[in-house]
């Protein structure tokens, strides 16, 4: 029900709009016929076709049928008013309707509805469609009207083609300008357009009212200026303005014969206007493409600046002569300077450039050498260095670059990125310090866990861990392994007579004597109160016996400063690891040998069987 109501409300509006378009079509047709009715009844320019085509291009669903009806009536009426027979008026009307429908449908189905006339594809399609539609409508009109084929066809084709090419872009520009940019153009722009239009109209009136054709280039200059400054809008308005003035100022009453019997002034004016079209529209498209490229560059540059700022990465370029240096805004920000604070002098050599003076003195020579080498060899480079900001703060930076070449492959210099890596560097340094501290603490913890606090040698845990490892290696490599257990004789008596501090001193000195006499591959560990375990990898029983016996004698020869403590001796039991690699068996046999040495009078070394 709502759709029906909407349709009933839209239909009268569509009909009213169609009537307005029909009236505009009628007035445009009458004006054109009135200006040139003496030239065989054929208009020089047929702006009515442009009105019809632009209306069809901009029409919404449901508006096309009323438009066709209104334009058909307006065409028939205008031709009839200027003495065309009903049959001829009907033929002309049919040809006008066909051309409008054909042009609009070719454009819409190929390139879509126009928005602004700065689309190269759309404009090319519109030109081709206009030529095709004008050709077909000219053939239809010539055939139905019974006129001489070639002169009539050429005249019809040129007038319809010019009218469509001139008027349609103007109307599309105006209508879409109201929709896309609703009357909010800057006052300066509006004033400039009106001023340019006034100057163009004045120049055109003076030129076309003068029979001297030497000044016909002046409107062309005005057209080019309007196109250059205002793009497609300037081209559409200027061409339309020149067409109106030229048509109104040209005298078509004189029967001057031209090519194919056509009116010479008409042909010249049509050719002149076509020349304007082919001069203005390509230029307007180029200007539109230039504006798009500028907008794209500005947008890309904005995104680049945002990305560089977020990532703290800038870029720079150094010319092949080592003098032209360009920095992005982020590079200046990283250095902590403004562009005005550091002018890039084109005459300065790389060895003397003020930008290198911003580097830390210790890094300056290395950076300079890296850049000079990259320039000389035309190769990639990378470096990390420190810069000193004007406020004295130091920042760590990284730069990566590569050669830059022009389109012909010629070397132009180097392009590089510039990144502030201060946070990463400080973080890595903090991690390095933390790792070093952690390793130190771990080593200290391990030392505490494996070292006897009093003597500084391996504790019981470390000694037995090393014993298991040495036994496993000896069994795997089929090498001998000898162990010995040393026990300080009468150590309890030393503690009782001289005190525990003297006892501790005895333990430490005995441990040092043993440690100093052993090889780096050997190990001595404190495994009990006054017991020490000695591990001798690679030594058989005889060599092991000689080593331990030398240790026993060295301890017995030690002189003690404490009165009454004249001598400290040790008893020792020796055992060699069996082929089975049984550690417990070797320890038990060494322990039994130790007790045998004690029973035999102490200060002895006994070897297990």
C-alpha angles and dihedrals in degrees: 000000000000091000090053091050092049091049092050090051094046098047095066090046091051090049092049091050090048090053091052091050090046091052092049089048091050093049093046091049093047092048092051094046092045093054095049107021092122092061096082094293092285119118122234091223125016104206090170089076089056090051092051096045094047090048091052092046092051096037120120125220110294095022100087098075096051089045093054091048094048094046091046091054092045092050094048091047096048093049091047092050089058094055100268114151116246090251093050093043089051091049092049091047092051091049091049092050092048093049093050094048093044096049095045094046093047090052097043095045093045106037106004133235113331121246106171122355096240096097110106094201094050094047093048090050090049092052093049093045090050092052092048094046093046091049094051095044090048090053091048093048093047092048097046097040095049092227124152101287108228104035093043093045093049092047093048093045095051096045095048093042093050094045092051096043093048104038103034096061090047094053094041090050093050096044096044090044089059092050100040100035106020106206094300098119115136113269090237091058093048092049091048092052093050092046091050092047091050092050092046092049091049094048091044093051092050094045099045094042088056116078091213106101095196091093097053089104092070096074087048090057090049091049092051091047091051091048092047095051101034105024120208092353092056091047094050095047094043096049091048092048093048091047093053094047094044093049094046093047097046119094109223095171097091112088097230111168118225138170114330088003093294123142108275097214090049092051092047093049092047091049090048092052092046088052089053090051094051090046097047107039099052089047091049090051091050090050090048091051089048091052090049091050091049091050091047091048092049091048092046091047090051092050090046091053091048092048093047092049093048094047094036088233123134133178136225139184129213119197124233091252090061090239111082107080124175126187130192120230092259092057090055090048092051090051090048094234137112124236089248090054093057112036113195103228112205091211099057120104122227090249090060103032115137091221091068089054088069089068122093110271091240091055101037099088093047093051092047092050091049093052094044090051092049091050094046096046096033091228140134120274142185134188143164121214145149127259127198116221122214089256090058097252117136122226128189114226137184126205128190121182146167138194119283121216134188125234092275093052097257118147112253102174135272133309120208143178122227120205133182105228097169095117093046091047093048090046092050091047090050089049091049091051091045091050092048091049091046091051090048092049091046091049090048091048091048091048090051091047093050103033131082108239095217104043102025093229127112116300126226093273094051093042094054092043090055090045092056091048093047091048092050091049093047092051092045094048095035092237128144123257125193127191132188134193115211123196125187110238118241092354092156089057090053090054093046096047102036105021134251094282089062089045090054090050090053091051093050095047094048090049091051094048091052094044093050092052097049129085121249089254092054125080137207121193136177106239100168143007095294099355124109129191117213119197118198111185115201095015123119124213097274097048090042090052091053092050095049093043089054089051091050092052093045091054092048091052093053113116119222124207095208113103111246093017098096101152142014120197136182134211118214140194121204130201135170120220111254124232089261090063092228106166095188091054092051092047092049093050092047090050092050090050089051093054090048089055090052092048090050093059105285128253085080139119118221125187121214118241 
